[in-house]
Amino acid sequence: MADLRDLLIEIGTEELPPKALFNLSLSFEQGIRDGLEKAGLPTTAIRRFATPRRLAVLIEQLPTQQPDRQLERRGPALSAAFAADGRPTKAAEGFARSCGVAVAELQQQETDKGVWLVHVNVEPGAATADLIPGIVLAALAALPIPKRMRWGDREDEFVRPVHWAVLLFGDEVIPATIMGVQTGRETRGHRFHHPALIRLTAPADYARQLAGEGKVITDFGDRRDAIRAQAEAAAAALNGIVVIKPELLDEVAALVEWPVALAGNFEPRFLEVPAEALISTMQDHQRYFPVVDAHGRLLPHFITITNLESRDPAQVRAGNERVIRPRFSDAEFFWNQDRKQPLAARMESLKQVVFQQRLGTLADKSERVAALARLIAEQSQGNPEWAERAARLAKCDLLTQMVQEFPELQGIMGRYYALHDQEAREVAQAQEEQYLPRFAGDRLPTTATGRTLALAERLDTLIGIFAIGQAPSGAKDPFALRRAALGVLRIVIEGELDLDLQTLLERAATRFDPAIRAENAVETVFEFIMDRLRSYYLDQGVLSDTFEAVLDCRPTRPLDFDRRVHAVSAFRERPEAARLAAANKRIRNLLKKVATVLPFEVRPDLLIEDAEQALAGRLVELSSEVIPLMETGLYGEALNRLARLREPVDAFFDQVLVMADDPVLRDNRIALLNELSSLFLRVADFSRLQD
C-alpha cells in the first residue's frame, strides 16, 4: 500500500485582483481536486488559502503512488479465433501480436453475445510526484481569468506575474517549472513586515509558519473574521456600531495579508449631507466601514483596515482623514448646489437625454410611464395624481450633480430632493422605490405609488426593447429585462395587486411611436414574463407540472395565477387528487376523439344509468357552490369541495360506457364529461398533473 503524505501547493504572485481573489481561490482548489480525482488519487481533505500575493491548497494524506489499473482489451469472437482443428486463426494471432503476447496467454470472456478473446494487462500506477506538476498547470490554465498577461520575455500567461512556487510533498520538494519559476520550499511573508524568504518545514505547518514568522494570515475566511472582529471592537470603542457590507468585507480581506483596524474621524458638519452619499463615498471609493449609533444614524467616524502594524498610527489615521475630507466636501457642494433649483425644473432637460435611439429621450419615456402609472393607480386603488407626478419626476435626479458623481445614488437622491421641494411624501418615496427590487431577493416597494411607478417603468421598458428587436439572447441581457420581468411578477404577486398583465402590456404598447409597431411585441413580452414566472415557482419548490397545469388555462392576472398554483399544490396532497387527475386525463382523451363541436348541454332525461345520474346530480350541486368561490379567487376551498366528486366519477367510469352505440346517449355522456372538465379548467388543467 502506498505511503500517505501531505501536499502543499503555493503559487506566489504580485497582488491579485481583489474582487476576483475569492473566486480564483475556489476555482484553483476545484481544479486541483478534479485533477487528483481524474488521476485516481483519493483525497481525505483539501484546504485552500488565498491572500493578495498567493493562491495555495493543502491536501492531507495523499497517496504517494497512483493505484494500479487493470486494462482489458477485447479481441475477436472465439468462433472466429480458432479453426475447426483448434488452431488459432490469423485474427487471433494478429490480436495477440498487437497485445505483445502469445495466443495461449489470451483469456476468454463470456458475455450475453457470445465468448470473446481478451487480453488483461495490469498497468502500474505512476508516482504521485510525477503527476502533480501537470495537475497544477491544468488547474492554473482553467482559472476564470478574462484577460491574461505576460511579463518579461516569458511565454507563460497568468493574471499577474508569478514570482515563486512551492510544491512540498511531505518533506520533499517536487521539482518542476511552474509559470517559468522553479519550484522549491521557500515562501515569502508580508511584503513589509517580513520580506525575507521563509523555509517551510512541512505542509501542515504552512498557515502557522506564515502567521508566526511572516505576518500573513493565509486563510481567507480567518482573515475576514479578523477584520470583522477588529472593526467591531474599534467601533465599540467609539460607542458606535460598524456597518459591514459583505461585498466590501470580502474585498478588504482580498487587499490585506495582516489586517489592522484603525478608526478615523471627520467633521460633524458633513452629517448634514444625506448619509447615503457619505456612506457611498466611504464604502465604494475609500473602502472604509461607516459607523452608526444604536438607532442607525451615521456618526462622524469610520473604520479603515490597514495592511501593517504602523509605528505611528496617528499619522496613518491623519492620512486617511485627509484623503476623505475633499470627497465629503464635494458631496456637500453637490448637495447644496442641487437644491438651488427644484427637481421638477429638470424635466425640460430630459428632452436632451436619449433613453434609446429608437425609443426617444428620457422625457418621452417619462411621459409614457406617467400615463401607464396613472392607469395602474386607478386600477389598484392608488392615487393617480401622485403616480403621474412621481413618474414625471422619476428621471430628474439623473441630471443632478450628486447622481452624476455617484450614480449608485439614483432614486435615493431623488427622494431627498423631492422631500426638500415639499412634494408629497409618497411621491418622494417612490423616487427611490422605482428601482426596487434591484436583484433577486431584494426588498419590494412599500408604498402604493412606489409599486405603481416600479411596475410602469418596467412594463414600458419591456415592451419598448422587445418592440425594437433587442430581446435577451443566451446570456446577453444588456437591458436587464429578465430582472425587470421578475420584478413585475414579484411586485404584483407579493404586493397582492389584482392587475391584468395582458391589458397593461397592451396599454403600454399604445404609448409608443406607431412606427415601431409596439403592439406586435405584446404577446412575446407576455410569454417572456410567464417564462420568468416558471422560474419564480421552481425556486419556491412548486412542481413544474403544477405550473403547466395552470398555464394551460392562461390566466392573465399574475395574482390570480398565484392563487391557482398554490391551490393546486395543496390539492395534490389530498388522497382524492391522483384519482381525479387520472379521470381528467381520461376525459381529455375522450373529448379529443370527438370530431364535431363538443356537446355541452346535458339532458337529464337521457341519463339512464344510476352512475351517470349520480354524477350529474353531484355536479349540479357542486357547481352552484364552487363557481362563486372560483370567481372570487378562493380556489383552494373550491377544489376541496370538488374532491367530493371522486367517488361518483370513479363509479361513472366503472359502470357507464361513454362511447355508446346510440349517438344520442353518447353525446349526452360526452356533454356530461365536458361539463365536468370545464369545471376543473376554471382552476387548472388537471390532466397535466403527473402521478
Protein Blocks (a to p, Z undefined) as FASTA:
>chain_A
ZZddddddddddddddfklmmmmmmmmmmmmmmmmmmnopacfbdcddddfkbccdddeh
iafbdcddddddddddfklmpcfkopacfklmmmmmmnopafklpccdddfkbccddddd
ddddddfklmmmmmmmmmmmmpccfbacdehjbfbdcfbdcfbdcddehjaccdddeehi
acdfbdcddfklmmcccddfbfklmmmmmmmmnopafblklmmmmmmmmmmmmmmmnopa
cdddfklmmmmmmmpfbdcdddddddfklmmpcfklmmmmmmmmnopacdddfkopacfb
dddddfbdcfblmlmmmmmmmmmmmmmmmmmmmmmmmmmpcfklmmmmmmmpcfbfklop
fklmmmmmmmmmmmmmmmnopafklmmmmmmmmmmmmmpmklmmmmmlgojlmmmmmmmn
opafklmmmmmmmmpcfbghiacdfbfklmmmmmmmmmmmmmmmmmnopacehjbcfkom
mmmmmmmmmmmmmnopacdfklmmmmmmmmpcfklommlmmmmmmmmmmmmmmmmmmmno
pafklmmmmmmnopabfklmmmmmmmmmmmmmpmklmmmmmmmmmmmmmmmmpmbdcdfb
dcfklmmbfklmmmmmmmmmmmmmmmmmmmnopamlmmmmmmmmmmmmmmmmmmpcfkaf
blmlmmmmmmmmmmmmmmmmmmbccklpcZZ
